[in-house]
């Protein structure tokens, strides 16, 4: 290996470890997220996109680079995953507050 390859790998490893430890392992199952006021949604995410099913609507977002955590965005929704905290913002609906992964139940296939 040349020195530049080793240098780039050394620089990338801390970023990779930070991203992998900042959220639960991605899964094919949908993960339930609970928010303040009894609201909830189902979430599926991978390194390239996230899908949220909330109140019988489906939102697909592409991953964007961000220092805030795992950041996904579309023209109708934004999602940021940082550890157990999940920030979800819909255009015209600002009431998705204090959202967290629901670890009390297993993966769900329906909402």
Backbone as CSV, one residue per row, in Angstrom:
resi,resn,N_x,N_y,N_z,CA_x,CA_y,CA_z,C_x,C_y,C_z
1,UNK,0.839,-1.190,0.000,0.000,0.000,0.000,0.878,1.246,0.000
2,UNK,0.423,2.245,-0.678,1.184,3.494,-0.672,0.833,4.304,0.576
3,UNK,1.637,5.296,0.868,1.435,6.109,2.065,0.097,6.842,2.041
4,UNK,-0.356,7.294,0.867,-1.619,8.027,0.789,-2.804,7.137,1.131
5,UNK,-2.749,5.892,0.714,-3.834,4.969,1.036,-3.912,4.758,2.545
6,UNK,-2.773,4.552,3.168,-2.736,4.362,4.620,-3.223,5.621,5.329
7,UNK,-2.793,6.784,4.848,-3.213,8.048,5.436,-4.738,8.219,5.342
8,UNK,-5.325,7.927,4.173,-6.764,8.071,3.990,-7.541,7.082,4.856
9,UNK,-7.047,5.858,4.959,-7.700,4.884,5.826,-7.655,5.322,7.291
10,UNK,-6.512,5.816,7.720,-6.370,6.275,9.101,-7.308,7.450,9.385
11,UNK,-7.491,8.320,8.413,-8.378,9.466,8.590,-9.848,9.042,8.578
12,UNK,-10.202,8.017,7.816,-11.593,7.604,7.674,-12.078,6.728,8.825
13,UNK,-11.213,5.994,9.473,-11.641,5.062,10.516,-12.406,5.726,11.661
14,UNK,-11.949,6.849,12.212,-12.737,7.468,13.294,-14.146,7.852,12.852
15,UNK,-14.299,8.316,11.624,-15.620,8.682,11.110,-16.499,7.449,10.992
16,UNK,-15.950,6.370,10.473,-16.709,5.128,10.317,-17.168,4.622,11.678
17,UNK,-16.268,4.601,12.663,-16.643,4.113,13.988,-17.668,5.019,14.653
18,UNK,-17.578,6.312,14.456,-18.550,7.239,15.032,-19.931,6.999,14.449
19,UNK,-20.030,6.863,13.136,-21.320,6.629,12.507,-21.911,5.289,12.907
20,UNK,-21.074,4.272,13.011,-21.600,2.955,13.338,-22.062,2.880,14.792
21,UNK,-21.514,3.682,15.677,-21.929,3.631,17.079,-23.025,4.631,17.408
22,UNK,-23.369,5.527,16.484,-24.329,6.578,16.800,-25.778,6.155,16.620
23,UNK,-26.031,4.975,16.079,-27.405,4.528,15.883,-27.449,3.017,15.931
24,UNK,-28.640,2.482,16.174,-28.746,1.035,16.171,-28.428,0.470,14.795
25,UNK,-28.093,-0.787,14.758,-27.764,-1.431,13.483,-28.954,-1.317,12.536
26,UNK,-28.668,-1.033,11.284,-29.724,-0.952,10.300,-30.303,-2.349,10.107
27,UNK,-31.577,-2.396,9.848,-32.249,-3.676,9.732,-33.295,-3.610,8.635
28,UNK,-33.674,-4.766,8.123,-34.742,-4.813,7.134,-36.090,-4.587,7.793
29,UNK,-36.185,-4.857,9.093,-37.429,-4.635,9.823,-37.631,-3.142,10.057
30,UNK,-38.852,-2.788,10.321,-39.141,-1.403,10.656,-39.006,-1.226,12.161
31,UNK,-38.456,-0.100,12.547,-38.232,0.212,13.946,-39.278,1.233,14.372
32,UNK,-39.909,0.991,15.507,-40.900,1.941,16.010,-40.182,3.077,16.736
33,UNK,-40.610,4.293,16.440,-40.089,5.491,17.095,-41.260,6.163,17.796
34,UNK,-41.101,6.447,19.086,-42.160,7.095,19.871,-41.787,8.549,20.135
35,UNK,-42.798,9.406,20.058,-42.588,10.839,20.254,-43.540,11.351,21.331
36,UNK,-43.291,12.587,21.751,-44.132,13.255,22.741,-45.581,13.300,22.248
37,UNK,-46.494,13.246,23.188,-47.909,13.355,22.840,-48.502,12.071,22.290
38,UNK,-47.803,10.948,22.431,-48.328,9.676,21.958,-48.151,9.421,20.473
39,UNK,-47.502,10.315,19.786,-47.276,10.105,18.354,-46.166,9.082,18.154
40,UNK,-46.230,8.383,17.049,-45.191,7.411,16.726,-45.116,7.234,15.212
41,UNK,-44.015,6.669,14.766,-43.878,6.314,13.355,-42.962,5.109,13.232
42,UNK,-43.009,4.491,12.073,-42.138,3.368,11.761,-41.009,3.858,10.886
43,UNK,-39.822,3.322,11.116,-38.622,3.784,10.426,-37.826,2.598,9.900
44,UNK,-37.391,2.709,8.673,-36.408,1.792,8.095,-35.317,2.675,7.515
45,UNK,-34.057,2.369,7.824,-32.979,3.173,7.257,-31.780,2.306,6.943
46,UNK,-30.984,2.778,5.996,-29.730,2.139,5.635,-28.752,3.259,5.299
47,UNK,-27.552,2.958,4.869,-26.581,4.026,4.619,-26.960,5.008,3.513
48,UNK,-27.980,4.696,2.707,-28.309,5.559,1.572,-29.661,6.255,1.665
49,UNK,-30.603,5.659,2.392,-31.940,6.245,2.441,-32.663,5.844,3.717
50,UNK,-33.736,6.580,4.002,-34.608,6.268,5.136,-36.049,6.330,4.646
51,UNK,-36.867,5.459,5.207,-38.294,5.460,4.907,-39.038,5.579,6.237
52,UNK,-39.918,6.571,6.318,-40.745,6.781,7.499,-42.196,6.555,7.093
53,UNK,-42.915,5.781,7.909,-44.354,5.614,7.725,-45.008,6.229,8.952
54,UNK,-45.699,7.345,8.716,-46.318,8.102,9.804,-47.734,8.475,9.405
55,UNK,-48.673,8.119,10.265,-50.069,8.485,10.055,-50.546,8.127,8.649
56,UNK,-50.253,6.878,8.264,-50.673,6.287,6.989,-50.072,6.981,5.766
57,UNK,-48.972,7.702,5.966,-48.246,8.319,4.847,-46.825,7.802,4.856
58,UNK,-46.230,7.722,3.674,-44.870,7.192,3.516,-43.964,8.302,3.002
59,UNK,-42.817,8.450,3.661,-41.850,9.473,3.277,-40.504,8.801,3.027
60,UNK,-39.958,8.983,1.844,-38.656,8.423,1.519,-37.656,9.573,1.411
61,UNK,-36.527,9.419,2.102,-35.513,10.466,2.144,-34.150,9.891,1.784
62,UNK,-33.340,10.690,1.139,-31.969,10.296,0.804,-31.016,10.827,1.858
63,UNK,-29.965,10.065,2.079,-28.966,10.469,3.071,-28.110,11.611,2.519
64,UNK,-27.823,12.570,3.381,-26.963,13.712,3.057,-25.835,13.758,4.071
65,UNK,-24.721,14.347,3.694,-23.590,14.508,4.613,-23.951,15.520,5.699
66,UNK,-23.604,15.198,6.934,-23.880,16.101,8.042,-23.030,15.727,9.246
67,UNK,-22.688,16.722,10.037,-21.975,16.472,11.286,-22.957,16.277,12.441
68,UNK,-24.253,16.369,12.170,-25.275,16.285,13.210,-25.705,14.860,13.534
69,UNK,-25.229,13.875,12.828,-25.678,12.494,12.977,-25.996,11.957,11.604
70,UNK,-26.835,10.949,11.546,-27.254,10.413,10.251,-28.406,11.275,9.757
71,UNK,-28.183,12.011,8.682,-29.102,13.032,8.196,-29.729,12.568,6.887
72,UNK,-31.076,12.572,6.837,-31.820,12.192,5.642,-32.784,13.324,5.319
73,UNK,-33.009,13.556,4.010,-33.817,14.711,3.624,-34.561,14.444,2.318
74,UNK,-35.759,15.009,2.233,-36.518,15.064,0.983,-37.197,16.429,0.947
75,UNK,-37.983,16.677,-0.090,-38.666,17.970,-0.164,-39.804,18.084,0.854
76,UNK,-40.237,16.951,1.458,-41.345,16.981,2.412,-40.952,16.653,3.846
77,UNK,-39.759,16.068,4.051,-39.403,15.620,5.399,-37.892,15.646,5.613
78,UNK,-37.508,15.754,6.891,-36.113,15.674,7.313,-36.046,14.758,8.528
79,UNK,-34.992,13.943,8.565,-34.797,12.996,9.650,-33.331,13.028,10.053
80,UNK,-33.084,13.126,11.364,-31.721,13.063,11.888,-31.709,12.017,12.993
81,UNK,-30.784,11.062,12.877,-30.635,10.014,13.887,-29.316,10.258,14.597
82,UNK,-29.392,10.406,15.914,-28.195,10.636,16.728,-28.321,9.819,18.004
83,UNK,-27.717,8.635,17.990,-27.868,7.740,19.133,-29.295,7.252,19.211
84,UNK,-29.936,7.401,20.378,-31.325,6.991,20.567,-32.301,8.098,20.171
85,UNK,-31.795,9.295,19.960,-32.626,10.445,19.618,-32.901,10.471,18.118
86,UNK,-34.159,10.762,17.756,-34.552,10.858,16.353,-35.306,12.166,16.166
87,UNK,-34.778,13.044,15.348,-35.470,14.286,15.012,-36.189,14.068,13.690
88,UNK,-37.492,14.315,13.670,-38.304,14.130,12.476,-39.122,15.388,12.258
89,UNK,-38.984,15.997,11.094,-39.700,17.230,10.777,-40.391,17.050,9.431
90,UNK,-41.701,17.261,9.434,-42.491,17.228,8.205,-42.840,18.645,7.797
91,UNK,-42.868,18.884,6.529,-43.290,20.187,6.035,-44.725,20.446,6.488
92,UNK,-44.932,21.527,7.229,-46.258,21.889,7.700,-46.701,21.207,8.985
93,UNK,-45.857,20.353,9.582,-46.213,19.646,10.816,-44.992,19.637,11.734
94,UNK,-44.947,20.570,12.673,-43.790,20.730,13.562,-43.974,20.012,14.896
95,UNK,-45.015,19.174,15.020,-45.357,18.584,16.310,-44.722,17.225,16.594
96,UNK,-43.735,16.813,15.837,-43.016,15.573,16.126,-41.869,15.938,17.061
97,UNK,-42.126,15.855,18.388,-41.150,16.317,19.373,-40.675,15.178,20.260
98,UNK,-39.438,15.295,20.727,-38.845,14.361,21.684,-39.008,12.906,21.238
99,UNK,-38.571,12.602,20.032,-38.710,11.254,19.475,-37.498,10.392,19.847
100,UNK,-37.776,9.142,20.186,-36.746,8.184,20.589,-37.091,6.810,20.030
101,UNK,-36.056,5.993,19.823,-36.291,4.606,19.428,-37.042,3.912,20.545
102,UNK,-38.072,3.167,20.186,-38.863,2.414,21.165,-38.209,1.050,21.344
103,UNK,-37.478,0.896,22.416,-36.773,-0.355,22.668,-37.620,-1.345,23.468
104,UNK,-38.850,-0.957,23.820,-39.702,-1.833,24.614,-40.393,-2.900,23.773
105,UNK,-40.467,-2.671,22.471,-41.109,-3.655,21.603,-40.147,-4.064,20.502
106,UNK,-40.376,-5.217,19.955,-39.539,-5.720,18.867,-39.866,-5.032,17.572
107,UNK,-39.170,-5.396,16.488,-39.454,-4.808,15.182,-40.908,-5.040,14.780
108,UNK,-41.445,-4.113,14.057,-42.837,-4.185,13.649,-42.939,-4.171,12.146
109,UNK,-43.963,-4.798,11.612,-44.197,-4.781,10.175,-45.425,-3.975,9.793
110,UNK,-46.114,-3.382,10.794,-47.292,-2.599,10.475,-47.390,-1.411,11.408
111,UNK,-48.171,-0.428,11.006,-48.379,0.774,11.795,-49.817,0.878,12.205
